[in-house]
């Protein structure tokens, strides 16, 4: 794990000094993060990097994970899809399964923090055991057009929190509690984002049979229908008619996502007749993901829905040209034709990819602009500062603090 001082060359001494100043005002407070999985997905990735850094700043920050069986995670996956606006068959017994598992977690999980920071819908019902401590609900998904039935069910719990946090302005709803806007971040010194020697990159390409003599188009994502991997294959095939290239679809899964393996098999079936499509299951292999991103000529994120899109953040940080859907938090990261290209369809994605492959100087400039945008807005040091300001705001409710 990097030392907090190692971020100074990237963000400046003043940023680190501000973090130490804010941390001093939180001395003695215990921050307890709670989510549904310690493995896979953006929430777990951020917490794995953030909690040690908070500890270096002197903040007692801890992390607990709820328990749930196969049925529970099947239900919460349905909730996840429904909150994104996807037509989902949700039945009365699904709500009963959610409430029963939540009851067991309420009984079995000690909520000891001065501030209890609950991430996403899976543990939302824990607020039923709140005492004198402060409670925050952090929503990482796009709930701009949620299924009304699921949203109203969750609202019964959300309104009992002290505050709610969203990633993008379009995700917010009228609530009777305070709301804060805090975007996610990447850690530039993690294995997934740090600089890599060329020999390491070359060895990863060799391991997976990715050629260096033709352009590489890559999407890094969980195997999830909302990431539209089949749509990426369709766009690649349009590009392939004009430019000899190869496609990499790589990613892992999350322990609380039971659909992942099914989607992976669908992608493999669609790709099996083309030797230039590489479908890679790479759970928790951050260095190899980093190497593939750095070897790519164009990085794609053709999501149908997106909470924020940290794979876009990662790609832009590496100064790569990115083609991404204009959904969720992605437009916060990409200004079209300045720091990347936004698309709205398979045809649009294919057109943008061809444009970048045919115009390397333009592609390089977009990547450079994207990197600076990430440096200024979406690194973990900014994220930590925003969270500390949020924690302080809970104890100063008469003050208005804009994050």
C-alpha positions, 0 to 999 in steps of 0.5 A: 500500500502506498504511503500518503506522501507518495501522492504529493508528486501527483496532486501537490503538497497543499492537497495532502496538507488539507487532508491532514488538517481535516483528519485532525478534526475527526480524531476519535471518531470511528467510521464503519463502512458496510457493504455486501462484498469484499471482492469485485466491483467498484465499491470494494475496490475503492474501500480496499484502497481508501481505508488504509490511507484514512488510517495513515491520516489518523482516522479509525476507519473500518469495514464490515460485510453483510452475510447473504445466501444465493437467494438474497443475492439473486433478489438484490441483483433484481433490485440492482437491475430494477433501480437502473430502470430495467424491466424486472420480474420482482415478486412479493417473495423477493421482498420477503427474502430481502427482509428476512436476510436483512433481519438476520444481519440486523441481529448479527452485525454490530454497528459500532461506528460513530458514523455508519456508512452503508453502501448500496441497497443490499445492507440498506435495512441495517438502519433499523438498528440505528442508535445515537450514531450518525448514518449515511447511505451511499448509492453507487448506482444510476437511479435516475429512472428507477422501478417505482415499486423497488424505489418506494420499498427502499425509501422506507429505509433511506429516509431514516438515514442522516444523509444520502450520497450520490455520484451524479446530479441526475441520480438524485431524488427529492428526499426528506434528508440531506443529500451530497454529491460525491463522485467515485475515484481511482487510486493512481498508485494501485496495481491497476493504475500505476506505471508499468515497464514495457516488458511487463506489458509485453509479457501479459500480451504474450500470456493471453495471445494478444497480438502486437501487430494490429490495433487492440480495442478493449472493454474492461468490465464485469460480465454484466448485461448492463455493460453490453458486451454483446453490443461491443462485439457488434461494434467491433465487427463493423470496425473489422470490415474496414480495419484489421483489429482485435477485441479484448473483453476482460474482467472479473465478477463480484461475489454478490452478482449471480448473473456473471457466469451466465453472461460470460458464457453468452459472450464466449458463445458469441465470440468463439468463431473469431480468433481476434476476440479475446474473452478473458476472465481476470478476477482480482488481477489488477496488474494484468488489467493495467497492462492490457489497458496500456497496450490498447489503442482504443478503450470502450465502455458501451454500458447501457446503464452505469453508476459512474464508470471507473473503468473509464476513469482508469483508461483516461488516467492512462491517457487512452482514447475512450469511446463510451456511452453517454450514460450515468456518470460517464459524461462527468468524465468525458466531454465529447470530442475533448476528452473522449468520444460519447456514443448512443448506439452500436453504430455510433460506437463503431463510427467513433472507434474507426475515427480514432484508429484512423486519426492517431494524433487526434486520439492521442490529444483526447487521451492527454486531455482526459488524463488531466481531467482525471488528475484534477477531479477523480483521484482518491485524494479528492475523494477522501477530502470529500468524505471527510467534509461529509463526516464533519458536516454531519456534526454541523447540521446548521452549516451548509457545505457544498461537496 
